[in-house]
Amino acid sequence: MVVSCTSFGINGIDGYKVTVEASSRQGLPAMDLVGLPDAAVKESRDRVRSAMYYCGFHLPSAHFIFNLAPADIKKEGPIYDLPITVNLMRLSGYVRKNLDDCAFIGELGLNGDLRGINGVLPMVITARECGVKRMFIPEQNCREASVVEGIEVYPIKDIRQLKAVLNGEIEMAPAKPAKDCNISSDKFKPDFSQVKGQFEVKRAMEIAAAGGHNILLIGPPGSGKSMLAKRVPSILPDMTFDEMIETTKIHSISGALHSDGLITERPFRSPHHTVTPVGLGGGGSGNIRPGEVSLAHNGVLFLDELPEFSRAALEVLRQPIEDSSITISRAGQKCTYPCTIMVIAAMNPCPCGFFGDPKRRCTCSEQKIRRYLNRVSGPLLDRFDIHVEVPAVEFEELRAKESSECSADIKKRVNKAREIQQRRFEGSSTTCNAKINASQFERFCVIDKEAEKELKNAFEKLGFTARAYDRVLKVARTIADLDGEEIIQSHHVLEAIQYRSLDRKYWES
């Protein structure tokens, strides 16, 4: 006798269909798994046997064979425990219903309880696309799976409950999307109104948020670089539903979603400078998993103490920043993860942090400063559209009674600029000014004669590279959008050049 049921696997951020077939024949009691299973899948035999015995299901004395099709794709993880158990129930006569429109994913404990798994959201989305009507998943994954419309999702506690539901012994209503957002109203939220002084830096942050530009903050310790960076998500545009789904899929696959449902706020990831290239970009010796650049997708990746990161880790960022995706290749496996991110980096001007400070003396030699700054490669530096100095805050500014502008007011201007960009790039893959490609420059970055003159002077005197030239034009385009101007004018270009002047100050001889 041969039975089968539907399950799913994960490749990159997308699911794929897996048909779990099972047959039994007379012979010594045994259970074989074929179809390119990894070690975790092979261990399903012991988990399933123990779970069924504990829950009172007795297996016939027979030789069982399970095939996970397609057989040329490696199957990973414990997610096939549940479909294997369902097939055993059917072969043993415990379940007799037609399961053609059903799918099953889940890990079993030795006592028959279902445990939460990673990657449920992309698998449920794929199941809906494959025409599956009912999806049975662990109870812990209910919140993320229930956001998918067009498919009934049933959260299951253990295999005894599953048997009763499949046989119609008990009725269970499909899960509904949770209405609460899991955010406490009294939770502290970083806001720009909490920042004293730093008006020039906040202006640069607003421009970066409005155009999706990467920004580098340079200043002494305690000047507020990290504090400013943490407040950038509060002025970024609200996420669209598609962005929520895609971001949640990545966090679901990586196991970073926990019990939360749909991610509704833009991610803010701040890896420590000891992070490895694999931790930053993704990969791994076994199963390929997304790294920090992908977990920050549609949000902010903050790199504090930039020169302290290893050179190998920083070079991982170069291609993802340009392409908004990262492809990881391993023997027999290749995954592409999206990483549309806004990169914010912070660093000191020298090892001691006080080079150029008017009040505190720098103790670093010129050679030591040069060696410290050269840890950041020129090609990576060029990928930051904006460089801005963050000076130490004066006592008078800290004690000032005037309240700073709040994030909500800044966000209104950012949203207005983004709306202009959405209309400008409608029908193309470009999403913001920072992503303008070469074919769009002449059309969308029109400058007047005075602006062209200023740009030429800066290009010749500051020694801009071609990439730096592009960055200046993109930033100037964003500044013009904030002013509601269609043509880029000279003062827009001059302000944009101001945010590149640190190239010469810090990295030239």
N, C-alpha and C positions, 0 to 999 in steps of 0.2 A: 504494500500500500504506500502511495506517495501523496503527501500533502504539502502545501506551501502557504506562506503568508508574506505580506509586504513589510519591509523595513527601509531604513535610509542610512546613508553615511555622509561624511563631510569631505569635500575637496576644496581647499581655499576657504572662501566664505559662502560657498553654495553647497546645497545638499545634492545627493544623487540616489536614485532608487536601487534598493538591494532586495532581491527575491530570496527568501530563506526557504529552501526546500528540505524535506525530511522524508526518509523512508525507513521501514523496519523489516527485518527478515529473521528467520529462525537462526539461532546460533548462541554462542556464549554472550552473556550480557556485556555490551560495549557501546561506546558512543564516539563516533569519529566526526571530525569537522574538516571540510575541504572548502576550497574557494579562496585561497590565499589569506588565511587568518593570521593575525599576529599573536603574540604570547597572551595578551589580555583576552582575546577572543577564544583561544584554546582553553583557557582556564574557566570559561563558561560552563564546561561540562561538570566541574565539581560544584560550582555555585548552584547550577540548576538542579542537580541531583539532591543536594542538601536542602534546598528550598522546597522542592516537591515533597520530599520525605517529611520535613518538619510540618508542612501544611496538610499532611494526610493523603497525599496523592501517591498511589503505588504504581510503579512502572512495571510493565510486563517483562519477562525474561527474554530479551531479544537484542539484536544487534542494530543499533540506530546509526544512520548516516545523515549528516546535515551538509548541504551545499549552499554556499553564499554566492549568489550570482549577481553580476558578472564575475567570473572566476579570475579574470586578468587584472582586477583592481584589488590592491591590498586592503583588507578590512581591519580597522583599528578600534581599540577600546572595548569596554564592557557593554556597549549599547545593544548588543544582539542577544543578551540574556533573555529578554522578554519574548521576542519572536521565537526563539528556540523553545522556550517553555510552552508557548501557545501551540506549537507543532507537536510537542510531546503530549500535551493534553488531548489533542485531536487524535493522535495515534493510539492513545490509551483509552479513548472513548469518553473522556470527561467533557469535551466540547464537541457538539455536533452541528453547530450553526455554520452557515455560509459566511466566510470572512473576506470575500473578494473586494469589498469596498472599504476594508479596514487596514490600518497600518499600526505597527507596534515598535516602540523603542524604549529601552530602560535597562538599568543595572539592577540585579537582584542581590539582596543580602542572604546570608545562609538561613535566615528564618522566614524567607519568602517576602520580606518587605522590599518595596522599590525605592531605589536611591536616585537622587538627582544626577543628571548628566550634563555635559557641555554640548553646545551647538544645537539645542532644541529648536530655536527660532528658524534658522535656515532650513532645517529638515521639514518643519511643518509647512513652511512656504513652498518647498518643492513638492511636498505631498499634495497640497492643494492644486498645484499645477499639473500633477499626474492624475488628477481626477479622484483622489482618495476622499471619501465622505466622512469617515470617522478615524480619529487618531487617538491612540491610547498611550499615555505618557506618565512618568512619575509625578506624584502630587507636588513635589518641590518645584517643578518646572512649569506649573500652571500659569503663573502670572505672565511670563514672557510668551508662551504659546497662545494664550487666549486673545492676543491682539490681532491675530491673523483672521481675517474674515473669509467666509466661503468654505469653511471646514469646521466640523464639530470636534472639539478637543475634550477628552475625558481624562481627568487626573485620577490615577489609580494608586491606592495605598499599598496593597499586597496582591498576591496571585489568587488568593481565595476570593477577594472582591472581584477580580477580573473574571474569574470563571462564572461567578453569579451574574455579572453584567452581560457577558457574552451569551449565556444560556437564557437570558430574560427572566431570571429568578428575582432580580431586583431592578428597579428602574433608576437610572442616573441621568440627570440633566447635564448637558455639556457646559463647560466652563464659560463664564462671561468675562469680558475685560474688566479689570479692576478700575474703579473710578478715582481712587485716591492716588496721589503721585508720590507717596512715601517720603515727603519732605516736611519736616517739622517746621511750623511757623516761627518758632523761637530760635531756630538754628542761625548761627552767625553767618552772614553773607558778606563777603568782601565788596566794598563799594568805594568809588573814587572820592566820595564826600569825606572819607576817613583819611585822605592823603593831604598833608599840610605842605603848601608850597609846590615846587616842581611843576610849575605851569607849562614850561617849554616841553618837558618830558611828557606830560599828559596830552599836550597838543600832538606830539609825535605818535603817542599811543592811539589817539583818535583817528589819525590819518591811516595808521597801520590797520586798525580794525575796519575802517571804511573801505579799504581796497584789498584786504586780505594779504597785506605785505608782511614779510618777515622783518624782525627788528632786533638790533643788537644794542644792549645797554652797557655803557662803560662808566664806572664810577668807583669811588672808594668804599670800603666796608661801612655798612650802616647808613648808606645814602637812600635806601628804599627801593633798590632794584627788584628784589624778590616781591616786596609788597605791591609794587606797581604791576608786575607781571601777573600776580594772582587775581588782580581786578579786571584784567582784560576780558575774560568771558562774560562779565557783567555788562559789557557794551557791545558785544557781538550780536548780530541779528538772531532772532529766535529760529530754532531748527524747524525745517519742514518735516512733514510726516515721513517722506522718503529718506531724509537724512537720519531721522530717529531709527527707522527700521535698519538701515545699513550699519549704523553705529552699534545698535544693540546686537546685531548678528556677530560682529567682531568680538564684542565683549562676551557674548554667549559662548563662542567657540573657545575663547581663551580661559573660560572659567572665572572671569572677573565680574560676572553679572550678579552672582549670589542669588538672593531671593527677590531681587527687584524685577519690576516689569520693564516696560519700554523706557529707554533712556531719553529724557526730554530736555536735558540741559547739556550744553556743549562740554565735552570732556576737557579736563586740564590734567595733563600728565607731566610729572616732574621727576624723571629718573635721577638717581644719584650719579655722581661723576665716575664711580667705579663700575658702572654698567658695562657689560661686554658687548661686542658687535652683534652677537646673536640676540642678546636681551634688547638691544635698541632696534635692530632691523627685523628680527624674527628668525625662525628656523629651529634648530635643535638636532641632536643626534638621532632621535627617534622620530616621533610624530612632529611634523612641522606646525609651529604655532606662531601667531602674530606677535610682533614685538611692540615696543613703545610707540614707534612712529605710526603703526596701524591702530593701536588703542587710542591714539589722539585724533583719529580720523574725524573730520568735521569740527575739530576743536583746536586746542593750543598744546604745543609741545614746548615745555620750558626747560632750558638747559642752563642751570646755574653753575657758576665757576667754569665757564666754557673751556679755558685752556687746561683744566685738570682732567678733562675727558681724554681717554687714550686716542691716539691719532687714528688707529684702525676703526674705532667706534664712530668718530666724527666723519670719516670718509664714507661710511655707510649712508650718511644723510644726503650726500650730493645728488644722487640719482632720484631718490624719492621726492626731494624738494622740487625738482624740475618736472617730474612726470606725474606726480600725485598718485603713484602706485609703486609697489615694490614686488619684484618677482624673486622667489626663493627656489633654487633648483637643488635637488638631491638625487642620488641614484634611484631611478625608478619613480620619482615624484617631483612635481613642479606645481607651485602654488603662487598665485598673484593676489596680494591684498591691497585694497585701496588705502591711501594715506593723504587725503587732502587736508593739509594742516597749516596752521599759522605757527611758525617757529619764533620763539622769543628766547634770546640768549643773553646772559649777563656775565660780566667779567670785571676784574679789577684792571687798572691801567698798568700795574706792575706787580711783582710778587708780594711786596709789603702793602700795596694798595693805595699809596699816598703820592704817587707821581703826579705832579701838577697841582697838588692841593695847596692852597694859599696859606693854610694855618699849620699843617703838619708836615714835617720834613720826611722826604723819601730817603730810605737808606740803601736803595738798590743801585748797583753799578749799571752803567749803560749796556754792558754786555749781558748782564743778568736780565735786564728789561727786554732786550732784543730777543734773547733766548726764550723768555716767557711768552712774548707776543707771537713768536714764530711757531708756537705750538698749534696755532690756528692757521690752516693753509689759505693761500690766496684764493683758490677756486671756491672754497667754502665761504670765505668772507664775502666774495662777490654775490653770493646767493642771499645775502641780507640786503633788502631794499633800503632799509633805514638804519643808520648808526647814530646814536644820540648819547651825549654825555649826561650823566646823572650826578650833579654836584651834591655835596653835603648840605643838609638843610640847616639854615641859620636858626638861632634861638628865637628870634623875633617871629619867624614864620611858624615855629612850633607852638608858640604861645598866642598866636593871632586868634581873635574871637570870630572873625568872619568865617562862615562855613564855605567849604569848597563846593564846586558844582557836583551834583550827584550823578551816578552812572545812568539813571533813567533819562536825564536831559541830554547827556552825551549820546546815548543810544538812539535817541530820536534823530539826531543829525546823521549818525551812521546808517540808520535804516533808510533815510531819505537818499543818501548817496548810493546805497546798495540798490534801491529801486531804480535809480537812473541807470545803473550798470545792467540790471536785469533787462530793461527795455533795450539797451544798447546791444547786448549780446544775445537777444532772443533768437532762437533757431540755431545757435552754435553751441559747441561744447564748453566755451569759455564761461566762467561763472563770476569772475570779478576782475578788476584791473590788474591784479598781480599775475593773472594767468593769460594776459593778452599775448597772442603768438605773433610771429614775424609778419604773417600775411595781413594782420589787422592793424599794424602800427600806423601806416599812412592814412588809413580810414578813420581811426578812432583817436589818434594822438596828434591832432592838428594844432600847430603852434604858430603864433604870429611872428613877424620879422624880428621884433625886439627880443622875444624869448629865444629865437634861434641864435641870435648874436650872443646872448648870455651863455647859452648851452655850448656854443663853439669855444668861447673863451675858457670855460671851465674844463672842457675836454682837453684842451691843449695845455693849460697851466697845471691841472691836477693829475694829468696822466691817466685819465679814466680808461678802463678797458671797454670793449664793445658791450660786454654784459652790464658794466656799470652805467654806460650810456642808456641802455634799455631800462635799467632800474630807475634812473632819474626821470625818464619820460613817463613811466608807469606811476610813480609817486606824484609827479606833477599832474597827471590825469586825475588822480584821486583828489588832490587838493582843489582842482578846478571843479570837480563834482560837488565837493563840500560847499563851494561858493556858488554852485548852480550855474557855472559857466560852461559853454560848449567848446569854445576855443581856449587852448592853454595860453595863458599870458605870461609876461616876463616875471611878475612877482610869484607866480606859481612855480616856475622853473627855479628861481632863486631860492625859494624855500626848500624845494626838493634837493637842490645842490648842497644846501646847508647840511642835510642829513647824510651826505657822502663825504664831507670834508674830513672826517676822521680817518679815512683811508690814508691821506697824506700825513696827517699829524702823528699817527701811531705806527704805520707800517712802512713808510718810506724812511730812507736813511736821513 
